[in-house]
Amino acid sequence: MSLLDFLRPRPKNTANIARERLRIIVAQERATRGGPDYLPLLRNELLEVIRKYVHVGAEAVQINVERSSEGEVLELSVALPETGAATGTGG
């Protein structure tokens, strides 16, 4: 190993990056598997309504369904931007 080898940028370990991406995709698939078919459509429609009042990204709306012996619980989480980034059009 020479001094120049120390100064050269090291290539990123693409296998680890690909493994991490695959792990995220599998986790998302497992989270949506078994859920109602209407959840993606519901999420998109909620996102469109929220965007009428506030600029938010597609990742801002998270919907989860939890099942228990008593029934199902629909959990909705919306990450709103800071106050200065909001564009309120309503009264």
N, C-alpha and C positions, 0 to 999 in steps of 0.2 A: 504494500500500500504506500503510495507516494503522497507527497503533500498535495499534488494536484487532484488526486482522487478525493481527498477530503473536501476540497473546494467545489468540486463538481456537484451539481444537484443530483440527488439519487432518484432513480425512477420510482414512481409510486407502485406499491404492491397492488396490482390490479385484481389479483385473486381475492384479496381481503375486501376490496371495495365491492366486487361483484357478489361476494358472499353476504355482505351486509345488505346490499340492495335486495337480494333474493330473500333474505330473512324478513325484510320489511314487507315485501310483496306477499309472502306466505302468511304473515301475521294479519295483513289486511284481508286476504281471502278467507282465512279462518274466522275473522270477525264478522264478515258478511254472510258466511255460509249458514244456512239454516234460518236466516232472517226472512221476513216477508219480502215478496217480490216488489212491492211498491216503494221500498225504502230509497232506492236510488232516485226514483222520480220525485218522491216527497222531498228529498234533500235538494234536488235541483230547483224545484218550485219555491221552496223556502229561501234558497239563495237568491233567486230572482226577486222575490218580494223584499228581502232585506236590502238588496242592492238599489232598490228604489229610494231608499232613505240614507244608506251608508255604503261607502265603498269598502267592500271586503273581498278578500280572495276566496278562491274555491275551497281552500282548506279551512276556512273560517267556520264552516258549519259541520259539526260532527253529530251523527245520530247513532245511538246504540239502543238495542232492544235487549232487555234482560228478562229472562223467564224464571218464574218461581212456581211453587205449587199453587199459589193464589192467583196467578195470572201473569200478564206481560206488562213491563214498564218501558215506555218509550222515553228515552233520555235525549234531550236536545241541548247541545252546547254551541254557542255562537261567540266567537272571539271578535269583539269589536275593537276597532282601531282607537288610538288616542283621540282625545277630544278635538284637537286641531285638524286631524285628517278626515273627520266626518264631514259629510256634505248634506246636511239636513235640508230637504226640500219641502217638508211639511210645515204647517203653521205653527 
